[in-house]
Amino acid sequence: MAPPPPPATATMAAATDHDDPHDERSSALSSTRLLVATPSHAQRSSVVVVGLGLIGSAAIRYLSAAFGSSVLAIGPPEPSVSWETYSGPFSSHYDQGRLARIADPDPVWAALAARSMARYRALEQASGIRFHEPVGSIRVSPLHDNSLYRSFEVARRHGAEQELFEFHDMLQDRFPCFQFQTGDAAIMERGEAGFINPRNLVAAQLAMAEKNGARIVRESVTEIVPMGSGVCISTDKGRSVLARKVLVCAGSYSKFLLPGDAKHLDMTTHARTVLLAEVDAREAVRLRDMPTFIWHLPKNPYLNWVYGCPPVEYPDGRVAMKVGGTAWKAADVGNSVEDLSAWFKSGGDEVEQKVLEEVLLQQLMPGLRTLSLSRKPCVVSFTAHGRPYIDAVDGDRCLSTARVFVATGGCGAAAKSSDEIGRLAALMVVHGRWPSSDMDSSAFRAVYARKGKTQSSFSSP
Ligand SMILES: Cc1cc2nc3c(=O)[nH]c(=O)nc-3n(C[C@H](O)[C@H](O)[C@H](O)COP(=O)(O)OP(=O)(O)OC[C@H]3O[C@@H](n4cnc5c(N)ncnc54)[C@H](O)[C@@H]3O)c2cc1C
């Protein structure tokens, strides 16, 4: 097998952030030989990305802009059989809608979203795949909730087009499809805010990566073993790949794939159940101007937040609104791969479905005419500090010498921001140093679980 092409000719035009990809660290990426005995049948790559989800597909695109066919991406396709009989890893993006908005009380999340959303249109045009519906997004909270004003202010600094509604009557007049509670206030964000189709966003990123020459293998990774100056990656189909570096973007499965002590990455995985409210064509037309919504319900005993997308077509032909929530108390289903699989195969939680139905049909949209109501399980992975981990996870090795990197822990908010998360991760891997001059690496550092585990923080979608 020929060694990977030297990256001296690599360019990373789409990925620049005041960085020069031609520096000596990037050429070390593929010129360093693996210094240990390795399987003779193994393929070779400069960089392998594990996971073809939202973050992984973005990272692959940016890495492929630098390294072309020397980038290999490995991950299983969406299951084509029923989830009960599927034996591979699941994903948090098998859906038709994820909210996109800049407004967020956390300036880091707002920046990640603003940068990603600003690139949606160019990605759609370049790939020919539509994934973005800028229908606007409304964030509703009781007036006294400081996080509303904080979100407004943070988003304003990022240039978001937004309007603040502080009076219930004005809010109600402006959005008659919703029923607001007395005392509710809201931010309505326009511009690029709305929702994305996560399946199509992944498809667009992968199409661009393939155009750049990246190789994509639809298999599951079973083991990552650091060896000398590189890593050996094995898959469920018996493939072995030798790479100088590996970037793990396997969502809630990431920590189980990491070698050595990196397995103790501090991640908590919460079970989530979403409600699909199927509507007929007339109802879909009535709601065609409906923005996405996120609602703070401090008095609800079960859910802290609910959010939803307007009706969209699902692969089985149904047109449905997707509604989800953040339970005050959620089950942790991320203690093992078996736990995760069991949750996805369970079909979701009936009690959570009933609570979502009650909030949607009795409080938020009492006039909604539905044809059917069904549920789907999903998971959200929280990190110790409430932002994704984008870091080296290779024992004592620092960024410049590390072989194993991670970009994971979406905290329920990473779909809309996956392009920037993937870009930062790709640049970090290419250059062996933190790539952004205006985002502090400490916001994304990997944290390991210890006794008396750090408390996770919770962001809204
Ligand atoms: C119900 C729900 C609603 C959400 N709503 C929003 C929202 O409105 N807005 C928003 O911004 N975010 C939202 N999110 C969060 C968002 O979907 C996640 O943050 C995002 O999917 C995380 O991306 P990821 O790439 O880390 O993980 P994923 O998208 O889950 O991708 C991980 C990939 O890794 C692969 N993988 C796993 N194991 C292996 C292995 N062994 N080998 C190879 N590949 C492997 C999987 O197949 C998968 O494709 C929501 C999440 C949920 C569950």
The ligand as an ORCA input file, in Angstrom:
! r2SCAN-3c Opt
* xyz 0 1
  C     -34.047     14.799     20.327
  C     -32.892     15.706     20.049
  C     -33.135     16.990     19.623
  C     -32.085     17.852     19.358
  N     -32.364     19.100     18.929
  C     -31.353     19.922     18.586
  C     -31.644     21.185     18.041
  O     -32.815     21.545     17.891
  N     -30.621     21.986     17.684
  C     -29.327     21.597     17.844
  O     -28.431     22.376     17.489
  N     -29.010     20.379     18.349
  C     -29.991     19.536     18.713
  N     -29.724     18.299     19.199
  C     -28.322     17.899     19.396
  C     -27.649     17.389     18.153
  O     -28.459     16.493     17.420
  C     -26.362     16.716     18.595
  O     -25.628     17.652     19.377
  C     -25.548     16.279     17.412
  O     -26.204     15.248     16.717
  C     -24.195     15.805     17.895
  O     -23.428     15.479     16.763
  P     -22.341     14.346     16.861
  O     -21.667     14.290     15.549
  O     -21.538     14.525     18.103
  O     -23.162     13.007     17.130
  P     -24.097     12.187     16.142
  O     -24.840     13.088     15.242
  O     -24.848     11.236     17.014
  O     -23.055     11.363     15.276
  C     -22.203     10.406     15.847
  C     -21.865      9.406     14.767
  O     -20.904      8.487     15.291
  C     -21.178      7.245     14.732
  N     -20.568      6.186     15.535
  C     -20.912      5.785     16.775
  N     -20.154      4.739     17.131
  C     -19.300      4.492     16.110
  C     -18.308      3.522     15.867
  N     -18.033      2.563     16.756
  N     -17.632      3.551     14.689
  C     -17.899      4.517     13.765
  N     -18.866      5.443     13.936
  C     -19.555      5.413     15.085
  C     -22.695      7.152     14.682
  O     -23.084      6.213     13.690
  C     -23.077      8.586     14.326
  O     -23.270      8.736     12.945
  C     -30.753     17.414     19.508
  C     -30.499     16.094     19.935
  C     -31.560     15.260     20.204
  C     -31.280     13.865     20.653
*
